[in-house]
Amino acid sequence: MPLVVSEEQLNLLQRQLERERIARRQAENIAEQGILRLYERQQLDRLLRTSAEASALAETPVDALRTVMDALGSYLQWPLGHAFLVADLSAGKRLAHAHITWGTATAELADFDRRLSAVKLRMGEGLLGRVWKTGRTIWASDCARSHPEDPVRGSGLETVFAFPVFVQDEVVAVLAFLHRAALAPDETVIDATTQIGQLLGRVFERQRSRAAQVATHELLEDKVAERTAELEEMTLKLAESARLKDEFLAAMSHELRTPLTAILGFSEVMLANTHGTLNEKQTKAMSFIDEGGRHLLELINDLLDLSKINAGREVLTATWVEVAELCGATGQLVRPLAVERKLKLEVIIDENLPRVWGDERRLRQVLLNLLGNAIKFTEPGGHVKLVVNPSAAQDAIHLTVTDTGIGIPQDFLPRLFAPFSQVDGRLARRFGGTGLGLALAHKLVLLHKGEIKVTSEVGQGSAFTVVLPVKGPGGFPSAPAARPG
C-alpha cells in the first residue's frame, strides 16, 4: 500500500531540513571564525615573540626597528610602513625619518613615499608629531580629508596607524603604517603595539646605558691621563728639588767641613800644650770644643755621604773583603763604648765565611752605625750581640745586630730608614743623634745590592740583619780595584 504524505507534513519536513541546513552553516561559520581567530592569535604571538627577540638580541635600535617593522608589516599586510627617530638637529629636536620602511610604494605613491622620507617634524606637527608630543597611539581613518595639514594629504591613503617607542617617559621613536582604505581601529593591534613599543624602548635604553658607560670610561681615561701627567710633572719637580737639595747640602757640608777641620786642628794643638800649658778649666773647655767639633764633623760627613748617594755620585771603592776580619775589628772598636755603658757585647762569627766584593770602609761604617745605635739605645746591664754567618744557600752573608734595648713601635718601622726619622724627639734629647745613621746605612747596603731586615718589639729590643750577596766584580758600580793575591 503506497505511503501517503500530506502537504502539511511535507512543509514541516522542508522547514526542518532548512533549519538543519542553517544550523550546519552557522556551525561551519563558527568553526571558520575559530580557526581564523586561532591563526590570528598564532600570528600575533609570533609577532610579539619576534619583537621580544629583537629587543633582547639586537645590537642597535636601528636593527631592532628594522626587524619589528618587517614583522609588523607582515602581520598587518598594509601597503606602507615608516619608522621615525627623535633626533638632535641643528634646528633643534625633530622627528626625522630613520630610513627604515615596510612595503614597496607603487608608482602613484612613489612621490608621497619620497616626501615622507624627507620630513622633519616639530613636536606636535601633524599626526606623527602629535604621537611624539602626547606619547599616545593614533589610529586615524579618513585622514586625507580630516587632517588636511598632514603630509598624508593628497596621497590617496585613508588610514594612518602610528604608535610611540618610550624610554621611561620620553618618546624616542614613532612607527607608522598607512592603508588606502578607511579602516576601523583594531584594539588587538593597538594593545600588541603598546607592548612592542615597550620592548623596543629597552633597546634604546640599553644603547644609552652603553653610551653613558663609554662616556664615563673616556672621562675616567682623560682624568687618569690628566692626573698621570700632573703626577709625572710633580715627580720631575720633586726629583729636581731633591737634586738641588742634595747639591746644596753637599756644597754646604763641604764649606762647613773646611773651617771645622781647622777648628779641630787648633783644639788638638791647644790640648797638646804646644803653645803653653793650659790650666784645668781651659783644658776642660777645649775638650768640650774638641768633642762638640768632632760630633759636628761626624754629622757633616753623614750629610755629605747621604747627599752624594742621593745625587748618584757615590761610587764604591770595591775590593775583596774578609768579612770575619772586618766584623772582629769593628767589634773591638765599639767595645769600649759598651763597657762604658755597662753592657755585655758578644761577637759570634762563623769560621767558614766567604769573602764578599764590596767597599770595606763603607761596610765598616754600616756596622758601626748599627752597633752604635744598639749600644746607645740599650740600658745599662743590657746585652748587644753581633752574629755573622752565611746563608743556607751560601749565596749571601747575614750580619745580625741584636739588643735588649727600648725597641721600636711597629707603626714606625715603614719610615725607619728615612733621613732625620726618630721614633720620639725626647729620645734624641736623651740619647743624642740626628736620625741620619740608619738612613745612611740603608743606602750603603742598597749600593752593595743587599738589604736590611728589621724586627723589633717595644721594651724587648731590636734585631737588624744586613744581607750581603756574595758577588764578584761587576755586581755593582765601583771604582777599579785589584784582587789581593
C-alpha positions in Angstrom: 0.0 0.0 0.0 1.7 3.3 -1.1 2.7 5.9 1.7 0.6 9.0 1.5 2.2 12.3 2.8 0.1 15.2 3.3 1.1 18.6 2.2 1.3 19.8 5.8 3.7 17.0 6.6 5.8 17.9 3.6 6.0 21.5 4.5 7.0 20.5 8.1 9.8 18.3 6.7 11.1 21.0 4.4 11.2 23.5 7.3 13.1 21.0 9.4 15.6 20.4 6.7 16.1 24.2 6.2 16.7 24.6 9.9 19.3 21.9 9.9 21.0 23.5 6.8 21.1 26.8 8.6 22.4 25.3 11.8 25.1 23.5 9.8 26.1 26.7 8.0 26.3 28.5 11.3 28.4 25.7 12.8 30.7 25.9 9.8 31.0 29.7 10.2 31.8 29.4 13.9 34.4 26.8 13.1 35.9 29.0 10.4 35.9 32.0 12.7 37.5 30.0 15.4 40.2 28.7 13.1 40.7 32.3 11.8 41.0 33.6 15.4 43.4 30.9 16.3 45.5 31.7 13.2 45.4 35.4 14.1 46.4 34.6 17.6 49.3 32.5 16.4 50.4 35.3 14.1 50.1 37.8 16.9 52.1 35.5 19.2 54.8 35.2 16.5 54.9 39.0 16.1 55.3 39.6 19.9 57.9 36.8 20.1 59.9 38.3 17.2 59.7 41.7 18.8 60.9 40.3 22.2 63.8 38.6 20.5 64.7 41.8 18.6 64.6 43.7 21.9 66.9 41.2 23.6 69.4 40.4 20.8 69.6 43.5 18.5 72.9 45.3 18.7 71.4 48.7 17.9 68.0 50.3 17.9 68.1 50.6 14.1 68.5 46.8 13.9 65.6 46.3 16.3 63.3 48.7 14.4 64.1 47.1 11.1 63.2 43.6 12.5 60.0 44.8 14.1 58.9 46.8 11.0 59.2 43.7 8.9 57.3 41.5 11.4 54.6 44.1 12.0 54.2 44.8 8.3 53.8 41.1 7.5 51.2 40.8 10.2 49.1 43.8 9.2 49.6 43.5 5.4 49.3 47.2 5.0 51.0 48.7 1.9 53.4 51.2 3.6 55.2 51.5 6.9 57.8 54.1 8.0 59.9 54.4 11.2 60.9 57.8 12.6 63.5 58.7 15.2 63.7 61.8 17.5 67.0 63.4 16.5 69.0 66.4 17.7 69.4 68.5 14.6 70.9 72.0 14.1 67.4 73.5 14.2 66.6 71.6 17.4 64.9 68.3 18.1 63.0 66.9 15.2 61.1 63.7 14.3 63.2 62.6 11.3 62.9 59.5 9.1 65.0 56.6 10.2 65.3 55.2 6.6 63.5 52.1 7.7 60.4 51.2 5.7 58.0 48.4 5.0 56.4 47.6 1.7 57.1 48.9 -1.8 55.5 52.1 -3.0 53.6 51.9 -6.2 54.2 54.4 -8.9 51.3 56.6 -7.7 52.7 56.5 -4.1 56.3 57.0 -5.0 56.2 60.8 -4.7 54.4 60.6 -1.4 56.9 58.0 -0.1 59.8 60.3 -1.0 58.1 63.3 0.7 57.5 61.3 3.8 61.1 60.1 3.9 62.3 63.7 3.9 60.1 65.2 6.6 61.5 66.6 9.8 58.6 67.3 12.1 58.4 69.5 15.1 56.8 68.2 18.3 53.0 68.3 17.8 53.3 68.9 14.0 51.0 66.5 12.0 49.7 63.2 13.2 53.2 61.8 13.8 54.3 64.9 15.7 51.2 64.5 17.9 52.2 61.0 18.7 55.6 62.3 19.7 54.1 65.1 21.8 51.3 63.1 23.6 53.0 59.7 23.7 49.7 58.1 22.7 48.9 55.8 19.8 46.9 57.3 16.9 44.6 55.4 14.6 43.2 57.9 12.1 40.7 56.9 9.4 39.6 59.1 6.5 42.7 61.2 7.3 43.1 62.6 3.8 40.1 64.8 4.4 40.0 65.1 8.2 43.7 66.1 8.5 44.5 68.4 5.5 47.6 69.8 7.1 49.3 66.4 7.4 51.9 65.2 4.9 49.5 62.3 4.1 47.2 64.8 2.3 46.7 64.0 -1.3 48.3 60.6 -1.1 45.1 58.6 -1.5 45.8 56.9 1.8 42.9 56.9 4.2 44.2 55.3 7.4 47.3 56.1 9.4 48.2 54.0 12.4 51.2 55.3 14.5 52.5 54.3 17.9 55.4 55.6 20.1 58.5 53.9 21.5 59.3 55.0 25.0 62.5 55.2 27.2 60.9 55.8 30.6 58.6 58.8 29.9 60.4 60.0 26.8 59.3 59.2 23.2 62.4 58.3 21.2 60.8 56.9 18.0 57.4 56.6 16.2 56.4 53.8 13.9 53.6 54.5 11.3 51.7 52.3 8.9 49.4 53.6 6.2 46.4 52.0 4.2 44.3 53.0 1.3 41.0 52.1 2.9 39.3 53.8 5.9 39.7 51.0 8.5 38.2 50.9 12.0 40.6 50.8 14.9 41.7 47.3 15.8 42.1 47.1 19.6 44.1 43.9 19.4 46.7 45.5 17.2 46.7 48.7 19.4 47.3 46.5 22.5 50.0 44.5 20.8 51.9 47.5 19.6 51.8 49.1 23.0 53.8 46.0 24.2 56.1 46.3 21.1 56.8 49.9 21.9 57.9 49.0 25.4 60.1 46.2 24.1 61.8 48.5 21.6 62.3 51.0 24.3 64.6 48.6 26.1 67.0 48.5 23.1 67.2 52.3 23.2 67.7 52.3 26.9 70.5 49.7 26.6 72.2 51.8 23.9 72.0 54.9 26.2 73.5 52.9 29.0 76.3 51.7 26.8 76.9 55.2 25.6 76.9 56.5 29.1 79.4 53.8 30.1 81.7 54.6 27.2 81.4 58.3 28.0 82.2 57.6 31.7 85.1 55.4 30.7 86.5 58.0 28.3 86.1 60.7 31.0 87.9 58.5 33.5 90.7 57.8 31.0 91.0 61.5 30.4 91.1 62.2 34.2 93.6 59.4 34.7 95.8 60.7 31.8 95.5 64.3 33.2 96.3 63.1 36.7 99.2 61.0 35.5 100.6 63.9 33.6 100.3 66.1 36.8 101.9 63.4 38.9 104.7 63.0 36.3 105.3 66.7 36.3 105.2 66.8 40.1 107.6 63.8 40.2 110.0 65.6 37.9 109.8 68.8 40.0 110.3 66.8 43.2 113.3 65.0 41.7 114.8 68.3 40.6 114.1 69.7 44.1 115.7 66.7 45.7 118.7 67.0 43.4 119.1 70.7 44.2 118.7 70.0 47.9 121.4 67.3 47.8 123.7 69.5 45.8 123.1 72.3 48.3 123.7 70.0 51.3 126.9 68.6 49.6 128.2 72.1 48.9 127.3 73.4 52.4 128.7 70.3 54.1 132.0 70.9 52.2 132.0 74.6 53.1 131.3 73.8 56.8 133.8 70.9 57.0 136.8 73.0 55.9 136.7 75.6 58.7 135.6 72.9 61.2 138.6 70.8 60.4 140.8 73.9 61.1 139.0 74.4 64.5 139.6 70.8 65.4 143.2 71.1 64.4 143.6 74.2 66.7 141.9 72.4 69.6 144.2 69.4 69.2 147.2 71.8 69.3 145.9 73.6 72.3 145.2 70.3 74.2 148.7 69.1 73.4 150.0 72.3 75.2 152.0 73.2 72.2 151.5 76.9 72.8 151.8 76.7 76.6 150.3 74.7 79.3 146.5 75.0 79.9 145.0 75.1 83.3 142.3 72.6 84.3 139.4 75.0 83.4 140.9 75.7 80.0 141.6 72.1 79.3 138.0 71.2 80.1 136.7 74.0 77.9 138.9 72.9 75.0 137.9 69.3 75.5 134.2 70.4 75.1 135.2 72.3 71.9 137.0 69.3 70.5 134.2 66.8 71.4 131.5 69.1 70.0 133.5 69.8 66.9 134.1 66.1 66.2 130.4 65.4 66.7 129.5 68.2 64.3 132.1 66.9 61.8 130.5 63.4 62.1 127.1 64.9 61.3 128.5 66.9 58.3 130.2 63.8 57.0 127.0 61.8 57.2 125.1 64.6 55.5 127.7 64.8 52.7 127.7 61.0 52.3 123.9 60.9 52.1 123.7 63.8 49.7 126.3 62.1 47.4 124.4 58.8 47.4 121.0 60.5 46.7 122.6 62.5 43.9 124.0 59.3 42.4 127.6 60.5 42.8 128.7 57.9 45.3 131.0 55.2 43.8 132.1 52.3 45.9 135.8 51.6 46.1 135.3 47.9 46.0 137.7 45.0 46.7 137.6 41.5 48.1 136.6 41.9 51.8 137.4 39.4 54.5 134.1 39.7 56.4 135.3 37.9 59.5 138.3 40.2 60.0 136.1 43.3 59.3 133.4 42.3 61.9 136.0 41.3 64.5 137.8 44.6 64.2 134.6 46.6 64.3 133.5 44.8 67.4 136.8 45.8 69.1 136.2 49.4 68.1 132.9 49.7 69.8 133.7 47.5 72.9 134.9 50.5 74.9 131.5 52.2 74.4 129.7 49.0 75.6 132.0 48.8 78.7 131.4 52.5 79.4 127.6 51.9 79.3 127.9 48.6 81.4 126.6 46.4 78.6 127.6 42.9 77.6 128.9 42.9 74.0 129.1 39.5 72.2 130.5 38.9 68.8 129.9 35.5 67.2 131.5 34.9 63.7 131.1 31.7 61.7 134.5 30.2 60.8 133.6 29.4 57.2 132.6 32.8 55.8 133.3 33.6 52.2 134.8 36.9 51.1 132.5 39.5 49.5 133.1 42.1 46.9 132.5 45.4 48.5 133.8 48.7 49.9 135.4 47.8 53.2 135.3 51.3 54.6 131.6 51.7 53.8 130.7 48.2 55.2 132.6 49.1 58.4 130.5 52.4 58.5 127.3 50.3 58.3 128.4 48.0 61.1 129.5 51.0 63.3 126.1 52.7 62.8 124.1 49.6 63.7 126.3 48.6 66.7 126.5 52.2 67.8 122.7 52.5 67.8 122.3 49.2 69.6 124.7 50.4 72.4 123.1 53.8 72.5 119.5 52.6 73.0 120.2 49.8 75.4 120.0 50.5 79.2 123.0 49.6 81.4 123.0 45.9 82.2 121.7 45.0 78.8 123.1 42.8 76.1 124.3 43.6 72.5 125.2 40.8 70.1 126.7 40.7 66.6 126.2 37.3 64.8 127.8 36.8 61.4 127.1 33.6 59.3 126.5 32.5 55.7 123.0 31.9 54.3 121.7 28.4 53.8 122.4 28.6 50.1 125.9 30.0 50.6 125.0 32.9 48.3 124.9 35.7 50.9 126.3 36.7 54.3 124.0 37.7 57.2 125.3 40.2 59.8 122.7 40.5 62.6 122.9 43.0 65.4 120.5 42.4 68.3 120.0 44.3 71.5 117.8 44.3 74.6 117.1 48.0 74.3 114.0 50.2 74.2 112.6 48.7 70.9 110.7 50.4 68.0 106.9 50.6 67.6 105.5 48.6 64.7 103.8 51.6 63.1 107.2 53.4 62.9 109.1 50.6 61.1 108.0 51.6 57.5 109.7 55.0 57.8 112.6 53.8 59.9 115.2 54.4 57.2 114.0 57.9 56.2 116.6 60.7 56.8 116.1 62.5 60.2 113.5 60.0 61.3 113.3 59.4 65.0 110.7 57.5 67.0 110.4 60.2 69.6 112.0 63.6 69.8 112.5 63.1 73.5 114.8 60.2 72.7 117.1 62.5 70.6 117.4 64.8 73.6 118.1 61.8 75.9 120.4 59.7 73.7 121.6 62.2 71.1 121.7 61.6 67.3 120.1 63.2 64.3 118.4 60.3 62.6 120.9 60.1 59.7 122.8 56.9 60.8 120.2 54.3 59.8 119.3 56.2 56.6 123.0 56.2 55.5 123.5 52.6 56.5 120.4 51.6 54.5 121.6 53.5 51.4 125.1 52.0 51.6 123.7 48.4 51.9 121.5 49.1 48.8 124.6 50.2 46.9 126.0 46.8 47.7 122.8 45.2 46.2 122.0 44.0 49.7 119.1 44.6 52.1 118.4 45.3 55.8 115.7 43.5 57.7 114.3 44.7 61.0 112.3 43.0 63.7 111.5 44.9 67.0 109.3 44.9 70.0 108.9 47.9 72.3 110.6 47.2 75.6 112.2 44.0 74.4 114.8 45.1 71.9 115.5 45.1 68.2 117.3 42.9 65.6 118.9 44.4 62.4 120.0 41.9 59.8 122.2 43.1 56.9 122.1 40.6 53.9 125.1 41.0 51.6 125.1 38.9 48.4 128.3 37.1 47.6 129.1 38.8 44.2 132.2 39.1 42.2 133.4 42.3 40.4 130.7 43.8 38.2 128.0 43.2 40.7 127.5 46.9 41.2 129.2 50.2 40.2 132.6 50.6 41.8 136.0 52.1 41.3 138.6 49.8 39.8 140.4 47.7 42.4 142.7 44.7 42.0 142.0 41.4 43.9 144.7 40.9 46.5 146.9 38.0 46.0 
